[in-house]
């Protein structure tokens, strides 16, 4: 009896949460994609090329704008929910390329080391999110699910 009651309560909870699932997923896609849209614009503006070159990125004048295209296309894909799985892979590729630039392990200044470690860990976290999107897609309110 207790198991049936627990299952009944769990089922009711799931039913109630379903009504907010679509807007929450859309909000999550927006918040996740926003960073990549902004990063893509910054990479394409040329502002980051000198920094990338100082970090030892070869052919920074080519690779920085190319990474900007990955971030912008991936971010738009995820935001709109159009081929979001591919967008997740594009964002993951972008993150694999830019995350190693935050070399916190080789920095002597404690404040700079902490900032770079936070940036590195943030990127790893977002890589996890991008991989989830590459597998689960965009959710209900999306171009893919129209």
C-alpha positions, 0 to 999 in steps of 0.5 A: 500500500505504501508503495502504491501511495508513493508511486501515486504521489511521484506520478502527480509530481511528474505531471505537475512539473511537465507543464513547466518543462517546455518553458524551463528548457527554452530558458535553459537553452537561451541562457546556455546559448547566450554565452556562445553568441557573445563569444562568437561575436567577440572572436569575430571582432578580432579582439581576442586574436592578440591574446590567443597569439600570446598564449601560443595559439598557432595561426591565431588570425585564422583560428580565432575567427574560425572558433568564433564561427563555431561558437556563433553557429552552435549557439544559434542552433541551440537557441533556436532548437534547430539541429541542436544536437549538431549545435551541441557538437559545435559548441563542444568542439569550440570548448575543446579548442579554447579551454586549454588556454586557461593554463591556471597550473602554470601561473604564479600570481594567486589571484590570476591563477584563481581566475584562470582556474575558474574559467577552466572549470567553467568551460569544462562544465559547459562542455558537459552541458554541450555534450548533453545537448548533443545527445538529448537535443533541443526539447519541446519548444524548438524548430526541431520539434515543430 
